[in-house]
Amino acid sequence: MRKHILLTLSILALVFNLKAQDAETVFKSVVDKLKAYDNIEIAFDYNMINTEAGIYETMDGVGFLKGKAYKLKIMGQDIICDGTTTWTYNADAEEVMISEVESSDEGSTPLAIIDKYYDNITAKFLDESNGDIKKIEVKSFAGDDSFDKIIVSLDTKTLEIKDLHVFDNNNNEFVYVITRFVTDQMLPADFFTFKESDYPDAEIIDMR
């Protein structure tokens, strides 16, 4: 699920250029736009839906992105990555797992995930619309079976992303709705570094 969320943070952080020639060009402009920001903060509402299994889970989360570094808070977990090391704090277990970011791990950072699909996607605009809301569907042929497609809803007047739906191959639908979006903030130099003093009661488990 973390991979879905990281992919989503990458896409939700962007503004689409609706004057692009086609949907694929629009999607690629999203990636280029993302790389132009120094850092991004996104707060979102999250839903996981599986109609066949009768599953409907809802929660909220917040994430920060800066290059290969990111910080994510969701589902009782704090995930902090400086691009080299990842710290995952589990509030229920009161423990922190430390692991290295492997260069071969395509799901290790948001940009690594989205870059994988930059040249391996098909995209199209959907006929579905609701007033000023326009939808674009993206599918990957990169040989990754982690998701089937994504659908983004856009406000054509404000160019704001309203929601994003990620569909995997297990009949799960992950829905994200943006509640806050801020770019290029003044963040401390150690913002994406784990500080033991912030988790004084947590057991540290180093898996490196």
TIGUNU-435127 format. One record per atom (N, C-alpha, C): residue number from 1; atom name; x, y, z. Coordinates in pm, whole numbers, plus 50000, padded with zeros to 5 digits. Each point is the difference from the previous one (the first is absolute). Layout:
BEGIN
     i   at      xx      yy      zz
   NUM   CA       X       Y       Z
...
REM end
This chain:
BEGIN
     i   at      xx      yy      zz
     1    N   50082   49881   50000
     1   CA   49918   50119   50000
     1    C   50087   50126   50000
     2    N   50118   49993   50065
     2   CA   50087   50117   50003
     2    C   50034   50045   49860
     3    N   50022   49903   49909
     3   CA   50037   50036   49865
     3    C   49887   50078   49932
     4    N   49875   49958   50024
     4   CA   49887   50072   49944
     4    C   49997   50143   50051
     5    N   50024   50018   50130
     5   CA   49993   50133   50060
     5    C   50111   50089   49946
     6    N   50121   49946   49987
     6   CA   50110   50080   49948
     6    C   49975   50042   49857
     7    N   49947   49908   49919
     7   CA   49964   50034   49864
     7    C   49896   50111   49999
     8    N   49904   49988   50087
     8   CA   49893   50098   50006
     8    C   50051   50137   50042
     9    N   50090   50006   50100
     9   CA   50056   50127   50042
     9    C   50070   50071   49885
    10    N   50067   49922   49916
    10   CA   50070   50058   49888
    10    C   49902   50065   49902
    11    N   49890   49931   49973
    11   CA   49904   50049   49900
    11    C   49913   50111   50056
    12    N   49956   49987   50123
    12   CA   49912   50100   50060
    12    C   50069   50134   50017
    13    N   50131   50002   49998
    13   CA   50074   50122   50028
    13    C   50006   50095   49883
    14    N   49932   49970   49889
    14   CA   50027   50070   49877
    14    C   49880   50071   49940
    15    N   50028   50092   49907
    15   CA   49896   50068   49924
    15    C   50016   49961   49854
    16    N   49892   49959   49937
    16   CA   50005   49957   49862
    16    C   49989   50119   49903
    17    N   50067   49990   49887
    17   CA   49987   50098   49893
    17    C   49899   49947   49900
    18    N   49877   50049   50006
    18   CA   49894   49946   49914
    18    C   50015   50041   49854
    19    N   50099   50086   49972
    19   CA   50022   50038   49861
    19    C   50094   49902   49930
    20    N   50045   49898   50070
    20   CA   50089   49901   49939
    20    C   49928   49930   49886
    21    N   50076   49944   49907
    21   CA   49942   49944   49880
    21    C   49916   49876   50028
    22    N   50044   49917   50092
    22   CA   49925   49878   50028
    22    C   50017   49963   50146
    23    N   49928   49896   50044
    23   CA   50000   49963   50141
    23    C   50137   49953   50047
    24    N   50075   49929   49915
    24   CA   50132   49952   50040
    24    C   50095   50117   50024
    25    N   49992   50101   49912
    25   CA   50083   50118   50018
    25    C   49965   50072   50129
    26    N   49870   50004   50032
    26   CA   49955   50061   50124
    26    C   50062   49928   50119
    27    N   49994   49866   49998
    27   CA   50055   49922   50111
    27    C   50149   50026   50016
    28    N   50074   50005   49890
    28   CA   50144   50023   50008
    28    C   50031   50140   50050
    29    N   49913   50096   49967
    29   CA   50021   50135   50052
    29    C   49982   50003   50151
    30    N   49919   49908   50051
    30   CA   49982   49987   50145
    30    C   50133   49964   50067
    31    N   50070   49904   49944
    31   CA   50129   49958   50056
    31    C   50100   50115   49996
    32    N   50004   50071   49887
    32   CA   50093   50112   49987
    32    C   49967   50111   50100
    33    N   49870   50023   50021
    33   CA   49958   50103   50095
    33    C   50043   49963   50142
    34    N   49987   49873   50034
    34   CA   50038   49953   50132
    34    C   50148   50029   50028
    35    N   50085   49974   49902
    35   CA   50143   50016   50020
    35    C   50040   50146   50014
    36    N   49913   50090   49957
    36   CA   50032   50143   50007
    36    C   49983   50057   50141
    37    N   49921   49933   50085
    37   CA   49981   50048   50137
    37    C   50120   49963   50086
    38    N   50033   50088   50094
    38   CA   50104   49966   50097
    38    C   49947   49898   50101
    39    N   49879   50023   50049
    39   CA   49936   49905   50091
    39    C   49849   50016   49992
    40    N   49928   49899   50046
    40   CA   49854   49998   49989
    40    C   49942   49942   50128
    41    N   49889   50058   50045
    41   CA   49922   49944   50110
    41    C   49860   49970   49948
    42    N   49951   49879   50027
    42   CA   49866   49961   49958
    42    C   49927   49935   50116
    43    N   49883   50052   50035
    43   CA   49912   49934   50095
    43    C   49885   49941   49919
    44    N   49954   49881   50040
    44   CA   49900   49933   49918
    44    C   49910   49910   50085
    45    N   49880   49979   49950
    45   CA   49910   49898   50053
    45    C   50018   49875   49916
    46    N   50000   49885   50067
    46   CA   50030   49873   49934
    46    C   49889   49898   50024
    47    N   49962   49931   49894
    47   CA   49902   49891   50011
    47    C   50050   49878   49926
    48    N   49985   49883   50058
    48   CA   50026   49875   49931
    48    C   49868   49926   49984
    49    N   49969   49961   49876
    49   CA   49871   49938   49970
    49    C   50021   49868   49928
    50    N   49935   49897   50048
    50   CA   49994   49872   49929
    50    C   49856   49950   50013
    51    N   49922   50024   49897
    51   CA   49857   49969   50004
    51    C   49975   49851   50021
    52    N   50079   49916   49932
    52   CA   49980   49855   50010
    52    C   50023   49950   50142
    53    N   50099   50057   50067
    53   CA   50033   49956   50136
    53    C   49926   50079   50107
    54    N   49920   50098   49958
    54   CA   49926   50080   50097
    54    C   50090   50089   50084
    55    N   50110   50048   49941
    55   CA   50096   50083   50073
    55    C   49983   50147   49963
    56    N   49989   50084   50100
    56   CA   50001   50145   49979
    56    C   50069   50063   50120
    57    N   50125   50039   49980
    57   CA   50079   50061   50107
    57    C   50025   50146   49965
    58    N   49997   50085   50100
    58   CA   50023   50142   49977
    58    C   50090   50057   50108
    59    N   50087   50092   49963
    59   CA   50093   50064   50093
    59    C   50059   50122   49931
    60    N   50084   50075   50072
    60   CA   50068   50113   49937
    60    C   50150   49986   50019
    61    N   50073   50078   49924
    61   CA   50146   49994   50009
    61    C   50062   50129   49950
    62    N   50131   50012   50020
    62   CA   50074   50115   49951
    62    C   50139   49954   49957
    63    N   50049   50057   49892
    63   CA   50132   49962   49951
    63    C   50079   50122   49954
    64    N   50133   49990   50010
    64   CA   50092   50104   49952
    64    C   50096   49934   49901
    65    N   50033   50070   49892
    65   CA   50092   49949   49900
    65    C   50109   50103   49972
    66    N   50123   49950   49983
    66   CA   50112   50085   49958
    66    C   50101   49911   49931
    67    N   49999   50000   49867
    67   CA   50090   49912   49926
    67    C   49976   49854   50037
    68    N   50106   49932   50042
    68   CA   49989   49860   50039
    68    C   49956   49983   50146
    69    N   49989   50109   50071
    69   CA   49961   49994   50141
    69    C   49849   50019   50013
    70    N   49942   49941   50104
    70   CA   49859   50020   50027
    70    C   49969   49969   50146
    71    N   49886   50050   50044
    71   CA   49949   49973   50134
    71    C   49850   49978   49987
    72    N   49952   49890   50058
    72   CA   49860   49962   49987
    72    C   49944   49961   50136
    73    N   49881   50052   50031
    73   CA   49932   49965   50125
    73    C   49861   49949   49964
    74    N   49975   49871   50027
    74   CA   49871   49939   49969
    74    C   49987   49867   50075
    75    N   49879   49966   50039
    75   CA   49969   49871   50060
    75    C   50088   49968   50121
    76    N   50025   50099   50085
    76   CA   50080   49977   50119
    76    C   50147   49978   49973
    77    N   50045   50036   49880
    77   CA   50140   49985   49965
    77    C   50060   50134   49959
    78    N   50125   50021   50038
    78   CA   50081   50110   49949
    78    C   50110   49936   49916
    79    N   50005   50035   49873
    79   CA   50103   49947   49911
    79    C   50088   50115   49955
    80    N   50128   49992   50031
    80   CA   50094   50107   49969
    80    C   50113   49942   49915
    81    N   50029   50066   49888
    81   CA   50107   49953   49912
    81    C   50083   50119   49954
    82    N   50131   49990   50018
    82   CA   50089   50107   49956
    82    C   50060   49971   49862
    83    N   49950   49896   49934
    83   CA   50051   49961   49869
    83    C   50099   49886   50008
    84    N   50056   49976   50118
    84   CA   50096   49892   50022
    84    C   49949   49900   50104
    85    N   49939   50052   50106
    85   CA   49950   49918   50110
    85    C   49851   50028   50022
    86    N   49925   49895   50035
    86   CA   49858   50015   50031
    86    C   49976   49957   50144
    87    N   49929   50084   50074
    87   CA   49959   49971   50138
    87    C   49848   49988   50002
    88    N   49947   49888   50049
    88   CA   49857   49979   50008
    88    C   49959   49980   50145
    89    N   49927   50097   50052
    89   CA   49954   49995   50139
    89    C   49857   49948   50004
    90    N   49977   49896   50080
    90   CA   49868   49942   50020
    90    C   49953   50035   50140
    91    N   49896   50082   50009
    91   CA   49954   50049   50131
    91    C   49945   49887   50086
    92    N   49930   49903   49941
    92   CA   49942   49891   50078
    92    C   50107   49913   50064
    93    N   50106   49973   49923
    93   CA   50106   49912   50049
    93    C   50108   50077   50076
    94    N   49997   50133   49991
    94   CA   50103   50084   50061
    94    C   50139   49955   49956
    95    N   50018   49989   49869
    95   CA   50130   49961   49948
    95    C   50030   50074   49870
    96    N   50128   50013   49972
    96   CA   50046   50064   49878
    96    C   50086   49901   49923
    97    N   49962   49973   49876
    97   CA   50077   49912   49913
    97    C   50088   50086   49910
    98    N   50129   49971   49995
    98   CA   50094   50075   49917
    98    C   50046   49910   49886
    99    N   49993   50049   49878
    99   CA   50043   49922   49884
    99    C   50068   50091   49900
   100    N   50081   49941   49914
   100   CA   50067   50076   49896
   100    C   49911   50009   49877
   101    N   50014   50108   49926
   101   CA   49931   50015   49873
   101    C   50088   49936   49893
   102    N   49949   49894   49940
   102   CA   50075   49930   49897
   102    C   49983   50069   49866
   103    N   50109   50019   49928
   103   CA   49992   50067   49870
   103    C   49914   49922   49901
   104    N   49989   49870   50021
   104   CA   49921   49917   49908
   104    C   49853   49997   50037
   105    N   49966   50060   50115
   105   CA   49862   49999   50046
   105    C   49924   50114   49934
   106    N   49921   49967   49897
   106   CA   49931   50103   49923
   106    C   49888   50065   50079
   107    N   49961   49939   50111
   107   CA   49893   50058   50080
   107    C   50052   50073   50121
   108    N   50129   50031   50002
   108   CA   50060   50055   50121
   108    C   49965   50146   50024
   109    N   49981   50078   49897
   109   CA   49967   50141   50015
   109    C   49891   50038   49901
   110    N   49926   50108   50028
   110   CA   49895   50042   49906
   110    C   50050   50027   49860
   111    N   50113   50071   49988
   111   CA   50050   50031   49867
   111    C   50047   49875   49927
   112    N   50057   49904   50071
   112   CA   50043   49876   49936
   112    C   49881   49926   49942
   113    N   49889   50003   50073
   113   CA   49880   49933   49952
   113    C   49946   50067   49875
   114    N   49981   50131   50007
   114   CA   49939   50070   49888
   114    C   50091   50001   49878
   115    N   50132   50009   50021
   115   CA   50093   49998   49887
   115    C   49992   49868   49923
   116    N   49971   49892   50071
   116   CA   49992   49870   49935
   116    C   49895   49999   49891
   117    N   49892   50074   50022
   117   CA   49889   49998   49907
   117    C   50004   50114   49899
   118    N   50104   50081   50005
   118   CA   50007   50118   49913
   118    C   49995   49960   49852
   119    N   50076   49899   49963
   119   CA   50005   49958   49860
   119    C   49929   49868   49976
   120    N   49919   49957   50094
   120   CA   49936   49869   49989
   120    C   49852   50008   50034
   121    N   49932   50101   49946
   121   CA   49858   50015   50033
   121    C   49917   50029   49874
   122    N   49873   49971   50012
   122   CA   49901   50049   49905
   122    C   49901   50084   50081
   123    N   49954   50107   49942
   123   CA   49910   50090   50072
   123    C   49889   50048   49906
   124    N   49884   50025   50058
   124   CA   49889   50052   49920
   124    C   49906   50082   50087
   125    N   49935   50096   49937
   125   CA   49897   50076   50068
   125    C   49871   49920   49998
   126    N   49929   49998   50110
   126   CA   49875   49926   50009
   126    C   49882   50091   49964
   127    N   49896   49938   49948
   127   CA   49881   50077   49964
   127    C   49923   50046   50123
   128    N   50022   49929   50113
   128   CA   49929   50037   50123
   128    C   50037   50143   50040
   129    N   49898   50077   50035
   129   CA   50025   50136   50046
   129    C   49886   50046   50088
   130    N   50028   50100   50081
   130   CA   49899   50057   50088
   130    C   50026   50149   50008
   131    N   49940   50073   49908
   131   CA   50026   50144   49993
   131    C   50142   50027   49955
   132    N   50077   50063   50085
   132   CA   50138   50037   49966
   132    C   50100   49890   50032
   133    N   49953   49888   50051
   133   CA   50090   49891   50039
   133    C   50032   49912   49880
   134    N   50129   49979   49974
   134   CA   50045   49917   49888
   134    C   50083   49885   50056
   135    N   49993   49884   49938
   135   CA   50071   49882   50049
   135    C   50100   49949   49897
   136    N   50113   49950   50052
   136   CA   50102   49939   49915
   136    C   50035   49864   50058
   137    N   50011   49900   49913
   137   CA   50033   49863   50042
   137    C   50139   49964   49951
   138    N   50082   49941   50088
   138   CA   50136   49961   49965
   138    C   50020   49852   50031
   139    N   50056   49928   49903
   139   CA   50036   49860   50021
   139    C   50148   49982   49968
   140    N   50063   49900   50064
   140   CA   50142   49975   49981
   140    C   50021   49869   49925
   141    N   50104   49999   49915
   141   CA   50043   49873   49940
   141    C   50147   49976   50032
   142    N   50038   50039   50124
   142   CA   50139   49988   50044
   142    C   50031   49862   50057
   143    N   49905   49908   49993
   143   CA   50025   49867   50053
   143    C   49981   49991   50149
   144    N   49931   50097   50060
   144   CA   49975   50002   50144
   144    C   49853   49971   50022
   145    N   49970   49898   50083
   145   CA   49861   49963   50021
   145    C   49945   50058   50130
   146    N   50066   50104   50055
   146   CA   49955   50055   50128
   146    C   49870   50079   49986
   147    N   49975   50059   49883
   147   CA   49872   50067   49981
   147    C   49954   49986   49856
   148    N   49869   50011   49982
   148   CA   49939   49984   49868
   148    C   49989   50133   49928
   149    N   49952   50103   50070
   149   CA   49984   50131   49939
   149    C   49981   50105   50109
   150    N   50013   50126   49961
   150   CA   49968   50111   50088
   150    C   49910   50097   49925
   151    N   49909   50063   50072
   151   CA   49910   50100   49942
   151    C   50006   50125   50086
   152    N   50029   50114   49937
   152   CA   50011   50127   50069
   152    C   49886   50091   49957
   153    N   49935   50067   50096
   153   CA   49896   50098   49971
   153    C   50057   50140   50015
   154    N   49980   50083   49897
   154   CA   50055   50135   49997
   154    C   49891   50104   49988
   155    N   50019   50115   50064
   155   CA   49913   50114   49981
   155    C   50060   50083   49886
   156    N   49932   50009   49888
   156   CA   50056   50066   49883
   156    C   50010   50151   50015
   157    N   49927   50058   50094
   157   CA   50009   50144   50021
   157    C   50117   50037   50091
   158    N   50015   49927   50108
   158   CA   50105   50032   50097
   158    C   50127   49919   49978
   159    N   49993   49894   49915
   159   CA   50111   49907   49977
   159    C   50043   49931   50129
   160    N   49907   49981   50092
   160   CA   50029   49929   50124
   160    C   49957   49855   49987
   161    N   50080   49910   50061
   161   CA   49964   49859   50004
   161    C   49902   49979   50113
   162    N   49885   49942   49968
   162   CA   49897   49977   50101
   162    C   50016   49865   50068
   163    N   50023   49897   49923
   163   CA   50019   49868   50060
   163    C   50075   49911   49904
   164    N   50048   49888   50054
   164   CA   50073   49903   49920
   164    C   49961   49860   50045
   165    N   49975   49911   49902
   165   CA   49961   49863   50028
   165    C   50108   49907   49945
   166    N   50054   49914   50084
   166   CA   50099   49900   49960
   166    C   49934   49863   50006
   167    N   50003   49927   49889
   167   CA   49939   49867   49992
   167    C   50111   49896   49986
   168    N   50005   49903   50094
   168   CA   50100   49895   49987
   168    C   49937   49875   49939
   169    N   50079   49896   49991
   169   CA   49952   49877   49934
   169    C   49937   49903   50097
   170    N   49971   50045   50121
   170   CA   49931   49916   50099
   170    C   49861   50055   50029
   171    N   49947   50077   49904
   171   CA   49866   50060   50013
   171    C   49992   50103   50112
   172    N   50114   50058   50037
   172   CA   50000   50106   50099
   172    C   50002   50136   49930
   173    N   49928   50094   50057
   173   CA   50000   50137   49951
   173    C   50046   50091   50114
   174    N   50103   50081   49975
   174   CA   50054   50091   50100
   174    C   49966   50143   49956
   175    N   49924   50070   50082
   175   CA   49951   50132   49964
   175    C   50068   50105   50089
   176    N   50052   50105   49939
   176   CA   50068   50107   50071
   176    C   49937   50135   49961
   177    N   49968   50079   50100
   177   CA   49943   50133   49978
   177    C   50090   50101   50070
   178    N   50049   50101   49926
   178   CA   50089   50099   50058
   178    C   49923   50094   50091
   179    N   50056   50025   50118
   179   CA   49942   50099   50092
   179    C   50096   50117   50023
   180    N   50128   49982   49970
   180   CA   50097   50109   50010
   180    C   50116   49973   49906
   181    N   50048   50104   49934
   181   CA   50112   49988   49906
   181    C   50086   50125   50011
   182    N   50126   49986   50043
   182   CA   50091   50112   50019
   182    C   50135   49965   49938
   183    N   50062   50096   49932
   183   CA   50130   49973   49937
   183    C   50106   50097   50049
   184    N   50127   49957   49985
   184   CA   50118   50084   50022
   184    C   50000   50069   50136
   185    N   49979   49922   50105
   185   CA   50008   50054   50135
   185    C   50145   50003   50049
   186    N   50024   50078   50102
   186   CA   50131   50004   50065
   186    C   50003   49888   50104
   187    N   50061   49888   49965
   187   CA   50007   49885   50089
   187    C   50139   49991   50064
   188    N   50008   49955   50126
   188   CA   50130   49983   50065
   188    C   50089   49903   49923
   189    N   50130   50016   50011
   189   CA   50094   49916   49928
   189    C   49985   49853   50036
   190    N   49959   49972   50124
   190   CA   49987   49861   50045
   190    C   49855   49953   50000
   191    N   49915   50065   49922
   191   CA   49857   49969   50000
   191    C   49973   49854   49961
   192    N   50080   49946   49909
   192   CA   49980   49864   49951
   192    C   50095   49901   50066
   193    N   50039   50029   50122
   193   CA   50087   49912   50077
   193    C   49930   49960   50129
   194    N   50008   49872   50034
   194   CA   49937   49950   50122
   194    C   50073   50050   50123
   195    N   49925   50044   50101
   195   CA   50059   50048   50125
   195    C   49949   49912   50114
   196    N   50089   49928   50064
   196   CA   49960   49911   50109
   196    C   49931   50076   50113
   197    N   50036   50125   50020
   197   CA   49941   50079   50108
   197    C   49849   50022   49980
   198    N   49955   49988   49877
   198   CA   49857   50016   49973
   198    C   49921   49874   50034
   199    N   50071   49888   50020
   199   CA   49935   49872   50030
   199    C   50074   49934   50117
   200    N   49999   50062   50117
   200   CA   50084   49954   50112
   200    C   49966   49860   50051
   201    N   49876   49953   49981
   201   CA   49960   49870   50052
   201    C   50002   49889   49897
   202    N   50041   50032   49879
   202   CA   49997   49901   49891
   202    C   50124   49911   50002
   203    N   49977   49872   49970
   203   CA   50112   49906   49982
   203    C   50056   50017   49860
   204    N   50132   50012   49990
   204   CA   50064   50019   49869
   204    C   50046   49864   49946
   205    N   49950   49964   49883
   205   CA   50038   49873   49938
   205    C   50071   50032   49868
   206    N   50129   49979   49997
   206   CA   50081   50036   49883
   206    C   50011   49877   49909
   207    N   49939   50009   49881
   207   CA   49999   49889   49904
   207    C   50106   50016   49891
   208    N   50088   50099   50013
   208   CA   50101   50022   49897
   208    C   50110   49895   50005
REM end
